[in-house]
Amino acid sequence: MARINDHYLKLKAGYLFPEIGRRVREFTSANPEAKVIRLGIGDVTQPLAPAVLNAFRSAIDDLATEDRFAGYGPEQGYDWLSQVIIDKSYKPLGVELKANEVFISDGSKCDCANILDIFALDNIVAIGDPVYPVYNDTNVMVGRTGEADEKGYYKGIVYMPFTAENNFVPELPSEKVDIIYLCYPNNPTGTVATKEQLKVWVDYALANDAIIFFDAAYEAFITTPGIPHSIYEVEGAKQCSIEFRSFSKTAGFTGVRCGLVVVPEELMGTTASGEKYSLNKLWNRRTTTKFNGASYPVQKAAAAVYSDEGWMQVKATIDYYMENARIIREGLTAAGITCYGGVDAPYIWLQTPEGMSSWDFFDKLLNECHVVGTPGSGFGPSGEGYFRLSAFGDRENVETAVQRIKAKWGK
Ligand SMILES: *Cc1c(COP(=O)(O)O)cnc(C)c1O
């Protein structure tokens, strides 16, 4: 008898995006002439940078030759990629890393899930609310939680509300936690944390022997000077933090797939008998056993992001999205809608007007403006009364969407 992993049955059906799809289809079939603009997605829309494409193509050509053919590479990724990431992306922040502390992967979602492999089940985990659902659901899957209550909170997880009242930086939990997920710039709220705010968490982690999982998938979108791009900009973070990064949003790799995890050598966990053990060693063991590396042409394409030409092109696309974000944020603000985010992240998190629920606002926006966004309540109970608009999209569509919203809500 092959027993299944029953913990999967505790998961609530992936309800948010199918439900959005259902309501949009219902609307478009009733209103076939309506030009619906989708600002709900968390996926990039612009093509890869030319320098990245050239590197990608030339790496594929390598595979067509006997002398430049590449088979299995290092499971942890090629040193030439880790090193260029360190030199171009971490050194300028004043963060020193070694190549063996950077693990290249096929994307950050898998990394955020896989990291749980090297931690014991009885750790107490703290997760934001609203949140990128991967952190929550992967903890349910490994069996760290009980059942969900009627609000959607799982027993055994400590939820940290992210709301306008706390400026989207949660307070320290009142009970002791061992693992803390932080995502800045944040998805879905689009907000950031200052170095001082992150230091509170680093100090907590150091004092409590806790580990911070820091998801920096959107660090390249930061425009405000002084906002940390890496948790390691905070003193002491190397002793308590694992950082996740991705080429997905930075360089349009959502379909190409490449990410990375940083596990510093000095980072220690605790064994059952109370001794300190290197998490870098454990993650290396896990990686070499369960993973055979990101593909060679993908790693070549990723390295090209950091060439002078590549970075200029990638940055131009980021600027394009961030101009969209500005148009959305300023347009909505002018229409009297309270907005957060959209300055250092490609998401605008708005407070629904007239105290509407997230789903009521979704319906109104779809029916009256023909614009699709994402109900905040879909990211967690504390997202109720909020709504996410994405800046990934076409300029003309963004401008039209904002004009429609202004015409509807503007005074
Ligand atoms: C998009 C995103 C990622 C990146 O996922 P990939 O698997 O690398 O595409 C990671 N974290 C958050 C919060 C995201 O929104």
The ligand as a MOL file (V3000), in Angstrom:
LIG
                    3D

  0  0  0     0  0            999 V3000
M  V30 BEGIN CTAB
M  V30 COUNTS 15 15 0 0 0
M  V30 BEGIN ATOM
M  V30 1 C 8.6620 36.0060 -8.8330 0
M  V30 2 C 9.1140 35.7650 -7.4580 0
M  V30 3 C 10.2030 34.9280 -7.2110 0
M  V30 4 C 11.0040 34.3240 -8.3250 0
M  V30 5 O 10.5770 33.0720 -8.7010 0
M  V30 6 P 11.3600 32.2570 -9.8040 0
M  V30 7 O 11.0860 30.8440 -9.4630 0
M  V30 8 O 12.8060 32.5940 -9.7090 0
M  V30 9 O 10.7830 32.6600 -11.1330 0
M  V30 10 C 10.5990 34.7310 -5.8930 0
M  V30 11 N 9.9710 35.3380 -4.8780 0
M  V30 12 C 8.9310 36.1580 -5.0970 0
M  V30 13 C 8.3050 36.8350 -3.9370 0
M  V30 14 C 8.4610 36.3860 -6.3850 0
M  V30 15 O 7.4290 37.2020 -6.5720 0
M  V30 END ATOM
M  V30 BEGIN BOND
M  V30 1 1 1 2
M  V30 2 1 2 3
M  V30 3 2 2 14
M  V30 4 1 3 4
M  V30 5 2 3 10
M  V30 6 1 4 5
M  V30 7 1 5 6
M  V30 8 2 6 7
M  V30 9 1 6 8
M  V30 10 1 6 9
M  V30 11 1 10 11
M  V30 12 2 11 12
M  V30 13 1 12 13
M  V30 14 1 12 14
M  V30 15 1 14 15
M  V30 END BOND
M  V30 END CTAB
M  END
